[in-house]
């Protein structure tokens, strides 16, 4: 008899951002989508962002500078809110 084991994996990770413009960001590992929440209540999805950009954001001492340098002008985005 075979046993089936199912593992539920959290595919969304979140980082809080200490920035005058950005409140937080989250990354959907399965969809490769980076969601950025701005302090002015704007929410944007950045599409097809490779995971290493997310890892770079998490490790960056300045999240705002990282996003400005590597994400905002490099990936297609959709405004959600």
C-alpha positions as a printed Julia matrix, in Angstrom:
81×3 Matrix{Float64}:
  0.0    0.0     0.0
  1.3    3.45   -0.95
  1.03   6.5     1.24
  0.59   9.93   -0.22
  1.95  12.88    1.66
  0.9   16.39    0.78
  3.0   19.36    1.75
  1.39  22.78    1.82
  3.99  25.41    1.08
  3.61  29.11    1.69
  4.35  30.66   -1.68
  3.98  34.3    -0.62
  6.68  36.05    1.39
  6.42  39.56    2.85
  8.93  42.2     3.92
  8.12  45.4     5.79
  9.87  48.47    4.4
 11.08  51.46    6.4
 10.68  54.09    3.7
  8.96  57.42    3.25
  7.25  56.1     0.1
  6.92  52.32    0.52
  5.02  50.48    3.25
  5.7   46.82    2.4
  6.31  44.34   -0.38
  5.38  40.73   -0.97
  6.51  38.13   -3.46
  4.51  35.26   -4.89
  7.05  32.52   -5.57
  4.71  30.53   -7.8
  3.65  33.47   -9.99
  6.92  35.45   -9.78
  4.93  38.55   -8.95
  6.25  41.3    -6.68
  3.52  43.38   -5.02
  4.55  46.76   -3.61
  2.35  48.69   -1.16
  3.02  52.42   -1.12
  2.33  54.76    1.78
 -0.04  56.78   -0.43
 -2.25  53.64   -0.57
 -1.17  52.72   -4.11
 -0.58  49.01   -4.75
  1.35  47.73   -7.76
  2.06  44.24   -9.07
  5.37  43.83  -10.9
  5.1   40.88  -13.28
  7.64  38.13  -14.11
 10.17  39.23  -11.5
 12.8   36.5   -10.97
 13.21  35.32   -7.4
 16.77  36.64   -7.12
 15.39  40.22   -7.28
 13.15  39.39   -4.33
 16.11  37.94   -2.4
 18.08  41.07   -3.23
 15.27  43.27   -1.93
 15.03  41.31    1.32
 18.81  41.58    1.85
 19.16  45.23    0.78
 19.9   47.76    3.54
 17.75  50.32    1.68
 14.63  48.72    0.23
 13.55  51.92   -1.52
 16.91  52.35   -3.26
 16.9   48.71   -4.34
 13.39  48.97   -5.8
 14.25  52.23   -7.58
 17.49  50.83   -9.01
 16.44  47.33  -10.04
 12.67  46.88  -10.18
 10.55  49.94  -10.92
 11.93  50.66  -14.4
 12.75  47.07  -15.34
  9.48  45.15  -15.09
  5.95  45.48  -16.44
  3.51  46.55  -13.71
 -0.19  46.86  -13.02
 -1.75  49.31  -10.59
 -4.16  47.49   -8.29
 -5.26  50.21   -5.92
